[in-house]
Amino acid sequence: MFDFGCLSGKKIAYATLGCKLNFAETSSIANELKKYGAVNVAAGESADVCIVNTCTVTEVADRKGRQAIHKIIRQHPGALVVVTGCYAQLRHEDIAQIPGVDIVVGAEYKKQVVPMILMAMGQKETHISQQDNGDDKLFFPACSKGDRTRYFLKVQDGCNYFCTYCTIPFARGRSRNGSIDDIMWQVREVEKSGGQEIVITGVNIGDFGRSTGEHLIDLLRQMDEVKGIQRFRISSIEPNLLTDEIIDFCAHSRAFMPHFHIPLQSGSDEVLKLMHRKYDTVFFRDKITHIKSLIPHAFIGVDVMVGCRGERPEYFEQAYEFIKSLPVSQLHVFSYSERPGTKALNIPFVVSPTEKHERSQRLLALSDEKTKDFYNSFMGTVRPVLFEHSRTHRVMTGFTDNYIKVETDDNPQMYNTVQMVKLMEYNEKKEMMKGVVI
């Protein structure tokens, strides 16, 4: 039996790296610990337990994970240190050798973090959780709420795609999801707490239903009926899984915002084949065209990877021109990173770090141009903005329905509310638009 009382009053420190999914999972672990009396450590205090939730999407992510582990051990000497997440899944033995680390829990077993802490309290020996991906049905529900305005709700985990450059299927396992009933219970809990916006997260959201025999569109329809939630956003969805049915639904729904985030990765058909992606540029363009035909004011963000193996100069130029021709609003640009165990390592032609950097800079400049054009096209118009709690109490910020960031004079009475706002010029830092509440 666990001694649940051993956590009462214990101070917990958290460090989370990587995607929104990780932040949602850390939040769920924190909520469970709070049930047993644990509290978040305050600035300047020493923690009794430290939890580091890691990422491994790139070599840089691995390095940041190691740095975060060493830093938290230095900051909280004598604390019980738990390392979990994708880096812990793939490099658990290496992490276990770090002096000061007590428990290593792979991404597949995050649900076991709290029981393992309970077992380890009072002990000082390293525990390594089971690391295989044998149980593809294991789904760890998670929901985070950095503030009371926007929540991140995990509906799916894992991936079956095995793109040649990616370690995520090895780190997070095969695709699986919670049931619609269980997820809707979480949605209603957010509604009760006063949350106004839910961002749906997952590793491969469009694959929702694989482990329960359900369909994403049915989940979206049920979410749309929860009247207390004013906004839903789909964080990222593969182009081949973003069906016309989903696009049509979002175009006419009550609460799903005109905002899509779609991974492209490359605008070269040759590179897409090397990556083992499941679409070509013709398919991708048709998908963007369909969105814009139904929702012309939609914000569309696109993931692009540069410098992957096999991306010869002429392929990059093809990709650049293709992306330039698309009516998208923003690019999320990533440099390819060599990952052990991936099939990409067998592809000839390696792009130098210098060339990766130059290609990234060109795409980032293109992204800035596209975002500026998108913002400017709405200057002088009136759009609904959900305002967040101000950190400075000088100005408050929020996002329009179509994801334009807006600032205006601070007014605490408008926090966590949707207001109609006239969009004006850019602010001084050119990072968001000024707005006037109508």
N, C-alpha and C positions, 0 to 999 in steps of 0.2 A: 504493500500500500504506500502511496505517496504521502509525505508530510506536507500538505498544502500550506500549513501555517508557516513553514520555513521561508516563504516569500513575503510575508507580511512586513511592510516597511522597507523592504530591500530596494535599493536604488539601481535603476537600469539605464545603461547608456547604449545608444544605437548609432550605427554608421551604415548607411545604405548607398550602394552604387548601382549605376545602370538604369534600367528602364522603369517606366511607371508601374509595371507589374511587380517589380521588386519592392517599390515603395508601398504598394497596396498590401503585399505579403508581410512586410515589416510592421505595418500598422495593425494587421490582424494578430500578429504575435504579441505586440504591445497590449492590445485590448485584452487578450487572454491572460497575460501576466497581471494586468490591473485587477482582474476578477479575484485574484488571489492576494491582493493587497500590495503588490509591487507599485513603485512610483518611478516616474522619469527623473533621472539625475538632473540637478540644477547646475548652472554654470559655476565652475570653481569647486564643485563637490567631487568626491571620489565615489565611483560606482561600485556596487557589490557584484553586478553581472554586466558584461558587455556583449552585445550581439552585433556582428558584422555580416551584412547581407551583400554578397559579392556578385560581380558580373564577369563574363569571360568572352564577350563578343569580339574583342580585339586584344592584341598583345598589350596595348596601352591600358586596357581595362584590367588585365592581369596585374600589371605593375601597380596600378592605383589600388587594387585589392590588397596587395602585399603591403603597400605603404599605409593603408588604412588600418590594417591589422597591427602593424608595429606601432603606429601612432596611438591607437586606443590602449595598447598594453602599457606604453609609457605613461599615458595620462592617468591610468587607473591601476596602479601597481597592486597586485594581490587579488584583483577581481577574477571571477570566473569568466573566462573568455570563450564565446561561442562563435564559430565561423560557419556560415551557411551560404546557400546560393549556388550559382552556376560554376564559379571558379572552384568552390569547395567540392562540387560534384566531380569535376574533371581532374583536380589536383589535390585530392584529399590527403594523400600520404605526404606530399610536400608541405602542406599547411600544418599537418599534425606535428611536423618536426620543428616548427617555429616555437622557441621557448616562450611560454606564457599562454599558449593556446591549449584549452582544456577539452573542448568538444568540437568536432567537425561533422556537420550535417549537410549532406548533399541536397541539391535543389529538389530532388524527388521526395525528400523526407522532411520538408520544412514543418509539416504537421507534428513532427516528433520533437521539435525544439523545446517546447515547454516541458513535456514529460522528462526529457533528458536533463534539463536544468534541475528539475525536482530530484532526480536520481543522483545528480552530481553534487548537490549542495553539501558542503562540508567535506567533500573529497578533493584531492588534487592529483588527478591522473587524467591522461588524455583518453577521450572516448571517441571512437570513429563510428558513425552510423553506417548502416548497410548502404552501399553505393550503387548497386546494380539497378537497372531500369526494368526489373522484371514485372512490376505491377503497373501496367499501363492504365489501370482503372483508378489509381490513386489520384484524387483531385483535392487540392488544398484551397478551400474558398478564401477569398481575401477582398477587403474593401478598405480604402484609405480615405482620409478626409483632412488634408493639410489645413483647411479651414472649413467653416460650415457652408461654404458656397459650392465648391466643386468636389465631388467624390470620384474616386477611381475604383471601378468594380470589375474584378476578375471574373470572367465567364468561361474561360478556356485556357488550357495549358498544353505545352508540348507541340511537336510538329512531325509530320510524316514525310516532309518534302525532301530532305537531304540534298539541298543545293550544295554544289561542289565546294563553296567557300565557307560554309557555315558549320559551327559546332553545336548549335542550339538543340538539335535532336538528341545529341549525345548528353548534353547537360540537363535538359528538361524532359527527355523521354518522348514517347509517342503522344499523338494528339488525344486529348480527353477533355471532358467538360463536366460542369455541374448540371443538374437537371433544371428545367425551366421552373419548376415549383420551388426548388431551393433558392435559385437566383432571384425569383420574384419576392421571396420572403425578405431577402437582403434589400431589394429595392424599396419595399414598404417600410423597412427600418430606417432607411435614409429619409424617406418621406416624413416619418414620425419625428426625426431629429431636426427637421427644418432645412435639409439640403435642397438646393434648387437645381443643381446640374449633376448629372452622372456621366462620366466618360467610361465607355465599355472597353475593357482591356483584355489582352490575351496574347499568346505567342502567334497563333494563326486563327484569328477570330472567325474568319469565314468558314472554317472547318468545324464550327460548333455543331454539336449533335452526333458526332461520330461515336461517342461512347454511350449515348443515351437513346439513340434512334430518333432524335428530335431535329428541328430545323431552326436556323438562325432567324429567318423571317418571322416565325411564330413567336420567338422570344421578343423580337423588336415590337411586334404588334401588341403583345401583352404589356410591355413596358410603356408604350404610348398611351395606354389606358389609365395609368397611374397619374391622376390629375394634379396631385401635390408636387410632382416633379415637373418643372417648367422646361427643362432642357435635357436632351440626351445627345451624346456625340459618340461616333464609332472611331476609336483611336487609330487603327490601322487595319487595312484589309487587303488581301491579295487581289490583284485585278481579275484573275480568273474565277475568284470566288465572290466578287462583287457583282451579283447577278442583276439583270435588268429589273427583276422583281423587287430587289432591295432598293435600287435607285428610284424606281417608280414610287415605292412606299415612302421613302424619305422626302420625295418631292411634294407629297400630299399629306404627310403626317402632322399631327398636332405639335409634337415636341422634338422630333429629330431635326437637328440643325443642318443647314445647307453647308456642310463642311465634311470633306473627305480627305483621308490620308492614305495614299496608295503607293506601295513599293514598286518602283520601276527597275531600279538597280543599273540598267544600262539601256541606252537608246540605240544599241547596235545589235542586229539580229545574230551576228556571228558570236558576239560575247554572251548574249542571252543563252545561246545553245551551249557554250562552254560552262556556263553557270548552272545548267539544267533547270532553267526557269520554265514555267508552264504556259508561256504565251510569247507572241512576237510583237514587233512594233506596230503592225497593222491592227492587231487586236487591241493593244493599249490605246492607240489613237481613237479607235471606235468607241472605247469605253469612256474616254474623256469627252468625246463629242456628244455621246448620249447624255452624260451628266449635264453638260452645258446647254443642251437643247431643252431639257426639262427644268433645270435650275441655273439660269444664266448668271445669277449672283453668287453661286457657290464658290467657296474657298477650297482649292485643291492643293494639298501638299504632296510632294513626291520624294521618295527616297532614291538617291543615286549613289552608286559606289564607283570610285575611280581607281585606276591602277591595278585592277585584278590581273592575275596571270592570263596571258593571251590577249590583253587589250593593246593591240598594236596602234601606233599613232593614227593610222587611217580609220580604225574602228572608233577611236575616241572622237575624231572629227565628225564621223557619222552620228555618233551619240549626241554630241554637242548641238549639231544642227537640228536633229530630231527634237531634242528637248526644247531648244529655242523656239521651235514652231508650235509647241503645245500651249494651249491657253490655261496654264497652271499658275498658281499663285506664289508658290514657295518651293525651294529645293532643300532637302536635308542631305547634305553631302558628306560621305564617309570615304576615307581612304582604305583600300584593301589591306588587310593584315594577314600574314601567313599564320595559319592555325594548324598545329600538329594533328595528324589523323584525317585531314580533309583530302578529298580527291583533287582539289585544285592544285595541290603540290605536284601532281603528275602532268600539269599543263605546261608546255614550253612557252618561252618568251616572258621574261620577268621585267616589270616596269621599275625603273630606278626610283628611289625616294625623292630625288629632285623633280623628276617628271610627275610623280604623284602629286607633289605639292603644287606644281604649276597648273596641273589639270584641276585640282581642287579649287584653286584661286579663281580660275576662269569660271567655273560653275557657281562659286559663291557670288561672284560679281553678277552673273546672269540671274541668280536668285534674287539679289537685292533689286535688280532692275524690274523683275517680274512683280515682286511684292510692292514696290513703289507704284508701279502702274496700276496694280489691283486696288491699292488704297486710294490713289488719286481718282480712280473712276467712281468712287463713292463720296468724294468731297462735296459737301453741300446737301447731301441726302440725310434723311432721318431714319435711324435704325434702332432696334431694341438692344440695350446693353445691360448685362448682368454685372452689377458692381460688387467688387470684393472688399474685404476689410482693409483699410489703409494702414500701411506700416509706418508712414511718415507723418500722417495727420496734416499734411500740406495739400496733397492731391489724392484722389482715389482713382483706381483704374478698373477696367473691366473689358469684356469682349462683346462685340456685336454677335448676332446670330451667326453671321458668316465670318467670324473669327478675326475681325479687325480689332486690334488693341486700342483702347481709348482712355484718355485721362481727362479729368475735370476737377473742379474745386471740391475739396473734401466735404462730405455731408454724412455723418454717421447714420442718420435716419434712412439713408438709401443703401446701406450695406446689405448685401444678400437680397437685393430686389432688382427687378427688371424695369428700366426706365427708357423712355423714348428720348433719343439723343441726336442732335444735329451734328454731323461730322464736319470739322473745320480743317485748318491746316495742320501740318506736322508740328510736334513739339520741338523744343530747342535741340534735343539730342537726336532728332530724326528717327526715333524708335517706335513711336506710336502717334496717333492723331489726337488733337485736342477736340473736346466735345462740349456742347452746351445742352443741358437737360431742358427739354421742351415742357 
